[in-house]
Amino acid sequence: MRPPLSYIPLLPATTGVVVGILAAYYGLPAWWIAALLVGGITLLCIRGLRPIGGLLLAAALAMGDMLMQSPPQIQELSLPDDAGVYTATVDDVTCNESGQHLNITTRDSAGVRFKAVITVPSLIPEINPGDNVELTAKFTAPRRDDSPDSPDYAAILMKRGVTATAFVRPGDIHVISSNNSLLWRIKRLRPVMGNLLKRSSLDRRSCEFLTATLTGDDSLMPEESRATFTASGLAHILALSGLHVGILSVVVGIALLPLYLARKRNAMTASLIVILWLYAIVTGLSPSVTRAVIMATTLGIGYILQRRYVSMNALLLAALIILAFDPLQLFNVGFQLSFASVAAILLFTPLLNPVSPRQRLLYYITSLVVVSIAATIGSGAIAAYYFHTFPLCFVIANTPVLLMLPFIMGAGVLLIVCEAACYDPVWLCSAIDAMYNAIFAFARMVSDIPHSAVSGIYFSGWVMIPYFITAGAVAWALWRRKIAGWCVAAAGVVAIIVTLNVTQRKFPESEHFIARDSYATDIIYRNGTEAWLITTAGERNASSRLENSRNRHRDFLAMRGVDSLQLAPASITVAGMSRHDAVVDVDGIRYALINADSLLYRDYSHVDYAIVCRGFRGNVLDAHRRLKPDSIMLSADLHVRRHDRYLDSLQRYDIPHRSLRQSTLHHIKRK
């Protein structure tokens, strides 16, 4: 390879690993591994084609690694039809108002190992990471939400390597032992650090902020605060990243200053590396923190051995190590944001900063602005794709906050040390509260600026390909100063515009679907830019169902330009839809919502679908005989046993039916 690619020899291997993981994930046959191996070995023997050969070999190895580490499907496990008794190790614990959510590793009756997520609706018994538990549960596959344009929870869990989920009652789980190895003891320090902050004299909001920025546990952050930071372009400070690792390195470096003064600089560097790895383990080895610590380790080892350090090589090495241990991290949003932003910072920061490094103070101040711009070039499109928003005032918000963040994090570290020593420094807590209030007030001021953020951004993932080709071409043109780079960049811009237009979705004039929910039967109807919620929930719970539906179907509504979802009263007639108590006519289809036995004795004209809902306790055959619908639908809010009994009766008598527990109904009215 010629310069500048010769300076980053890990680029072909990293590219091959990414290609191999994608090939295995999307179902490329396993015989391709042999083909890639043969092709790679052949090209390695040809001078000038060795980088391509290395790429093919890396792709083959990554594909094999991905196939070996892929989690088993629930159909492949030997699980009982009913609840069974399992012994499991708790990998992680998240607590909130709904109880404890545990990530566990267990085995089926054949000894096959798999990961699962279980929910315990209580904070008792208290369960910690590393505990060995015995539980009684019925594991099921993660339920897919097949409502149109809704997040696929099952796919998200699958990309995390999770095979099954379960709901466990507090009395059906108990701790039988605890892993006391050094690794688990270090991991259990995370909740300990959070508890030390909670017992201090900090204000509640300051405590929640420090818990997120120091330990990575942002589950306590209220939605209002989270939304404020997101709208102002400061959401990244709530998620642990290289920024936090860098600040911690400075804090630890100050604490290790005596070693520096004693000319024990190699010892100081080695101690810093060890402390950073301990911190990475404590915070759960998230991709962004692991990436930063690997890069810091590479820098530290290079300093000790007096070897040249190339930041891009360290970044690629971090990617290779993380993907070797867990190929599914490639689909982690944090992994993508972290590596894309750092790569953009390394490529663009030296080119965009107009100040010479010789003017140190001014250079560092302008670097805050330039780094924010460069990071946004790398991660802005990814964030807009996943979170559908883009902050326009990110430079204004980031510059002063990044100047203040090291002080509040450093004070937080000092506070944890003081609390561990059973000393509560009220003066320090007051200082931290003041700094947090200043940060939050500034974030709120920026978020209140009109049009400070663009929301409702939806585009196809295919747009990412020409976007990053364009960004790479711009970086190449700036570094090499060649017109060819700008030509490629211009072609990339055209490709982005064409891809946006070609992949832009067109929506029908009218559509409706029945949401799959265990609490009530909800029909969402849209006509143009107006949408209505028809629900079987009573008046007392209707408003909460409306709020729940607005949040759950936010993407469905925003993609179609619907400003708000409205609640349909018991009697209403609008364009394309009418409701009269239990009878709903939508786009020429008549539904009867049967959520009480008494509804069978009313006079109905022809019914297309009779939806048997929670509250009905009669015989489903009577519903079919009296209403004479074209088909019976069993709602997802029916109790499981009642649902299965009704389903068995309908199948036995060959009555047309559909279970909404298994799939939803989405009807589209074409123009």
N, C-alpha and C positions, 0 to 999 in steps of 0.2 A: 504493500500500500504506500501511496505517496502522501506527503504532508498535505493537509493537517490530519488526515485519517490515520497516518502512521503513529500519531501521538496517542491514539485511543484504540489499541489493538483488541480490546474487549468488545468493540462495537459489533463485529460479525457474530460473535458467540452469543451476545445478548439478543440480537435480532433473531438468530436461529432459535433460541429458547422461547421467545415470544411466539414465533410462528409455530413451533412444535406444540406448545400448550394450546393455542387456538385450534390447531388441526385436530388434536385429540378431543378437545371439548366439543367441537361441532361434528364429531363422528367420523373422521377420516379412518378408513380401515387400518388394522394393525400391520398389514403387510407393507404399508408405506414405510414403516420403520426400517425394514430390510433394504428397501429401495433407496432410502435416504442415506443409509450407512454405506451402501455400495457406491452411490454417487459421490458422497463426501470423501471416501477413501481414494477414489479415482482422481478427483480434482485436486486432492492434496499432493498427488504425485506430479502435477503439472504446474510448473512455475508460472506465476502470474495469476493463477486461478485458486491459489491456496486459501485466500479469504472466503471465497464462495464455498470451497470444500469444508472449511471450518464451520461455516454457517449451516450447511446441510448436516454435518455431524452433530452440531449442537441441537438442531431441530429434531433429529432422530432420538437423541438421548432425552430431550425434554418431553417428547411424545411418549416414550416408554415410561418415564418417571410419572407423567400425568396419568397414564393408564393404570399404573401400579397403585398410585395414591388416591385414585378416585373412590369416593365413598360408596358403599353398597346401596343398592335400591332396596326399599322396604320389602318388595316382593321377593327378594333374594334371601331374606332373613328367616330364621325359624322362630317365629313368634306365635304364642297361643292366640286363639280367637278372642278370649276374654283376658281379663287382667292377670298378669303374672308377677312373680317376685324376682327382683333383679338386684344385683350388687353393682354399684357404680362409683366412679371417682368424679368428684366435682371439680371441673376445670375453671369455672368462673361463676360469680354470683352478682346479680343486679337486683337491687331492692327499690321498690317504689310503693305508691299507695295501694296497688293491687296485690302486693305480696312479694314473693321471691321468685326470680326467674333464673334457673340454673342451667348452665351448659355442662353436660355430663358425658362421660365415656363409659360404655357398658358393653356387655356381650349377650348374644342370643343363646338359645339352648345348644346350638352347634358350636359355640365358641367363637363365632364371627364378631369381631369388634366393630362398633358403630357409635356415632355421636348423636346426641339427642338434646332437645331443649324441653325442659319441664317447667311448669308453673305451679307453685305452691301458694295458695291464696292466704298466706299468713306469714308474719315475721317470726313465728315460733313453730318448730324449733329453729334456732339460729344455726345457719349452715355457712361454712367458710370454704374458700378454695382449698383444695387438697384433702377435704374430708372424704372418707369412704362411707357411703350410705347404703342402706337397704331400703328398697321402696317397692310398693305394690302399684302397678300402673298398667294401662293398656296403651301401647304405643300405636300411633297411626301416622300415616304419611302427612306431611304439612299440607294443610288445606289451601288449594289454589283459589284465589279470588278472581273468577273469570268474568267479573263485571267489566264492561268496556273501559279501557284505558285506566284501570286501577293497578296500583303496584302489586306485583306478583310476590307475595310473601314466601311462597314455596320456592320460587327460583332464587330469591335472596338467601334463604337458608341452605339451598343446595350448593350455592357458590361458596358458602362458609363450611361446607363439608358435613352439614347436618342432615341426617337421614330421617329422623322421626321426631314427633312431639307427643307430649302427654300432659294431662292435668292430674295432679296428685294431691289428695287431701292431706292436711297437716298430720293426721294420725297414721297415714300410710307411709311415712318416711321418717327414718331416724338414723342418727350418726352412729356407726359401729366402731370407727377408729379414725385416726387422723394421721396423714403423712407428715412426718417430722424431719424429712430430709432438708438439707440446706436450701435447695431450690424452692420447695414449697414454703419454707419459713420466710424466704425473701418475698415470695409472691403475696404472702399474707400481710406484709407490711403496708400494702396499699390501703385497705380499710382502716388500719391502725393510724396512718397519717391523716385520713379523713376524720376519724374520731377525735384526734388531738386538736384539729382545727375547730371541730364542732364544740368542744368543751371550753374553748378560749372565750375571751370577751368580745370577739368579733361580732359585728352586725351580721344578720342572717344572709343578706345578699353578698356581702364581702366574703363570707365563709363559702358560699356556693361558688363564687367566682374563683377563689383560690383552690378549692377542691378540684375544679375542672382544669385549671392551668398548671397545677402541680402534680396531681395524681391521674388526670385523664378521666375522672369520673364526673361526667356532666349530667348525670341522671337527676340531680337535685335542681338544676337550673330551671326556673319557671319559663313557660313558653313566651311570656311577654318579654322578658329580658333577652331570651334567645332571638326573638324576632327583631328586637332593636339592634342587636349586634349584627345580624344578618343584613338588615336593610342598609346599615351604614358601611358595609364591607369589612366588618371586623369579626366575622364568624370564625375565621381561622385561628384567632387567639384562644378560642374555647376548646379547640382540638389540639392535642399534643402533636408537635411537629419539630422540625429541625430548629425553628426559632426558639422554642422552649429549651431544647437541648443546648443550643448555643448560649443562652442566658445562664442555664445551670452550670455550664462549663466555666463561665466567667466567675460565678459565685464560688464554685469549688476551687477555682484557680486562686482566688483571693485567700481562701482558707488554707491553701497549700503554699502560700507565699513564703513561709519560713524555709521550705525545702529549696525554693529558688534562691533565696538569699544565702543559703548554705552551699550553693553551687551543686546541689543534687538535682539538676534539671531533668535527667533521665528518670530518676525516681519519682519526681513530680509528675512527669508525663505518664509514666506507668500507673501511678496512683489515680490520676484523672481518668485514664481508660477504664480501670477496674470500677471506679465509682459510677461512671456513665453506663457500664453494662449492668451494674446492680440496679440502677434507676430504670433501665429498659426492661429488666425482668419484673421489677415492682409494678410498673405501669402496664404490664401485659404484652410486651413485645409487639406493639402495634407497628404496622409497616413504616410509618413516617418516622417514629422514634428509632426503630431498628436501622433504617436507612441512615439517619443522621449519626448514630453511634458507630456504625461500620465505617462511614466516611471519616469520622473523628479518629477511630482506631487506626485506619490506614495512614492518616496524617501523622498520628503519634508515633507509629512504628517507623515511618519514613524519617521522622525527626531523630529518633533514637539511633537508627542505622545510617543516618546522614545520606538518605537517598532522595532523589527528586520526586515530587508529589504532583500528580496531574489530577485535578478535581473530577474531571469527566470520567476518568478511569475508575476512580473511587466510587462514583455514582453507579457506574455499570457493574462494578464488583458487588456493590450492595444489592443491586437487582438480582444478580445471578445467585447470590447466597440465599436471599429470601425465597426466590422462586424454586430453588433446588429443594428446600425444606417443605414448602407449601405452594405448589403451582397455582392453586386456586386464588392466591393473593393477587394474581394478575387482574381479577375481576373485582377486587376490593376498591371502592371509590377512594378511600384514603391513600391506597398505594398509587393509584393513577394520578391523583392530585399532587401528592408529594413528589413523585419522580418527574412529572411534567413541569411543575413549577421550578424545581431545583435545576433541571436541565436548561430551562429558559433563562434562569438567573445566570448560570455559568456562560451561556452563549451571548446574552444581550447586555449584561451589566457593564462589562469592559468597553462596549461600543457606545452605549448611551450616556455614560457619565462624562460630562464635558470638563470636569475638574481634574487636574493632575493629582496623582497620589502623593506628590510631594507636599501639597497643601492639605495636611492631614485632617484638620478639623473641618474645613469646608468640604473636603472629599467625603468624609464620613456622613456629614449632613445631607449632601446631595445623593449619597448612596442609598439613604432611606427612601427617597423618592424613586430613584432608578430601580432599586430592587423591587419595590411594589409594582412598578410598571412591568418589569420583566417577568415577575411571578404571575401577573395577570395574563400576560401573553401566553404563558404555558398552561395555566390552570383555568383561565376564565371561561373558555369554551366548554371544558369538561364540567365545571360547576354549573354553567347555564343549562347544559344538557340534563344533568341529574336533578338540579334544584329549581330550574326554570326561572331563575332571576339573575340579574347582573347589576352590581352596584356601580353607579357612575362617579361617586365621590370617594372612591377607595383611596386615592392619593391624599386627599384632604384629611380623611379619617385616620389613615395608618401612620402618617408622619409623627404627630404628637403622641399618639398612643404607644408606638414602638419605642419612643424615648422614655416613656414612663413605665412600661412593662418590666424592664429589668429591676427597677427599684421595688415594685410591689411584689414581684416574685422572690427577690432576694430577702425582703422583709418577711415573706411567707415562710421561707426556709428557716430563717432565724426564729420565727415564732414556733415552728414545729420542734426545733431543738429545745427551746425554752419550755414548752409544754411537756416534752418528754422528761425534762428535768424537774417537773412539778412546779414550775414557776410561770405565772400568768402575767405577762407584761402588758398592763392596761394601756400604757403610753404607746406601745408598738401597735396594739390593736386599733387605737384611735388613729394613728398615722396611716395604717392600711385602709381603714374605713374612709378616710379623707381621700386617699389616692383612688380607691375604687369609685367613690362618688363622683370624682372629677372625670374618670374614664367613662363612666356610664352617662353622665350628663353630656359629655361631648359626643358620645355615640348617639344619644337621643336627639341632640341638636342637628347632627348630620342627617339622621334618618328622617327628621321633620322637614328637611329642605325639599321643596317641590321637585318631583321627578328625580329624586336622589338615586333611585333604582328602577330598572326596567324589569317588570314582572310579566308572567304569562309567556315565557319564551319556550317554544316547543319546536324541535326540528329533529330530523332523522340522524341516527348515529353515523350514517354514511358521510355526512358533512365533515366529520372529524378527519377523514383521510385527506381531502384537498386542503383543509385548514392547516394541518401540521406539515404537509408538503410545502405550503406557502410560507409558513413560519420558518421552516428549515432553509428554504430558498432565500428568504430575506437575510437570515443569519449568514449564509454562505456569501451572499453578495456584499454584505458589510465587511466580512472578514477578508475576502479575496479581492474585493473591489473590481469585480468583473460584470460586464453587462449581461452575460448569460444568466447570472443569478437573478437579476431583476426581470429578465424575460420569463424565466420559470415562475417567479413570484406573480407576475401579471397573469400568466396562464392559470396559476393556482386560484387567483381571485375570480377569474371567469368560471373556473370549475366549481368554486364554492357557490356562486350565484346560480349556475345551471343545476347543481345538485339540490340546492334549496328548492328550486322551482319544480324539478322533476319528482322529488320525494315529498312535496307538500301534499298533505292529505286533504281530500274533499269529503265533506260530511253531508248526509242526507238532510232533506228539509225537516223531517220529523222522525223521531225514534223513541223507543221506550224499552226498559228492561226491568226485570224483577231482581232486586239485590238479594244475595244469599246472606242471610243474617239469622242469628240464633235467638234474637229478642223480639222481633216483629217482622211482619211481611211488608216490604216497602217496594212500591213501584215508582220508578223515576221516569217522568215523561218530559220530553223536550220538543218544542216546536220553535224553530228559528233560534232566537236568543232568549227565549223564556223557558223556564223549567219548573216542574211541579213535583212535589213529593206526596204520594198517596200512601198512607200507612195505616195498619191495623192497630197501632198503639193508641191507648186511651188519651184523653185530653191532658191528663196530668203528665204523661211522658212524651207527648207529641213534640214539644219544643226541644227536648233533649235529643229526640230522634232526628229532628231537622238539623240541629247543630252537628250531630254525628255524621249525617249524610253529606252535609256541606264539606266537612273535613275529609271524609272517606272518598268522595267523588269529586274532589277539587280539580284534579287533572281533567276528568271528563267534561266538567263545566267550563273550565278555562280554555281548553282547546277548541271549544265550539263558540266561544265568545259570550257565554252566559254569565251575567254579573252576579246573580244570586239565585239560590234555590228557594222556591216558595212552598208553603204548606197548603195543600188542598183541603178545604173544609169538607164536611160530610155531604154537602150539596153544592155543586159547582158545575158550570158549563163554560168552557173556553174553546178556542179553535182546536179541533181535533180530539178533544177529551171532555168527558162529562162523568160526574160521579153523583150517585144518589144512594147514600148509605153504603150498602155492601156490594152494589152493582157499579162497575167501572167500565166505561166504553172508551177505548183508546185506539185511534186510527182504524176504526171499523171492527175492532175485536172486543168482544164482551167478556169480562171477567166477573165471577162471583166470589167475593172474599168470605169464606165460611170460617168464622172464628167463634161461633157459638152454635149450639144445637138448635136453638130456636130459629135460626136463619133458614133451615130446611123447609119450614112450613109457610114461607112467603111465596107469593106468586111471581114467577120469573118468566119472561119471554125467553127466546132461545139464548143459551149460554155457550160460548165457545170453550171457555176454560173455567172449571170450578177449582179454586185454590183452597185446599184444606189447610187451615192455619192453626196456630196455638190457640187454645180455648175451645176447640171442637173436641168433644169426647164421645160422640156417637159412633155409629157404624158407617164406615166409608161407602159400603154398598148401598145404604139408604140414600146417601148424598148423590150417588150416581143414578139411582132409580127415580128420585124425586126431581132432580134438576135436569137430568138427561143432557149433560154437557157433551161436547165432542171429545173432551179429554179431561181427566182429573190430574191436578197438580198437587203434589205433596210439598208443602212449604218447608224451608230449612229451619223454621222456628219450632217445628214439632219436636216433642221429646223423642229421643232416639228409638226407644222401645215402641212407642206408639207409631212412629214413622215406619219402622220395619214391619210392624203388624199390618198396617194399612197397605204397605207395598206388597206383602205376601198375599193379601186378599185380592188386590187388583190383578196380580199376576196369575193367581189361581183361576179367576173367572175371565181372564183374557180381556180386561177392560183397558182401553187406551189410557195411558198415564205417563207421567213424567215426574221424576224426583228432583226438586230444586236443591236438595242437599248435595246432589252429585253434579249438577250443572245448572247455570242460570239460564234465563230466557232473554234474548236480545232481539227485538223486532225492529226492522228498519222499513220506513215508508219511503219509497223512491218517488222522485219528482215525476 
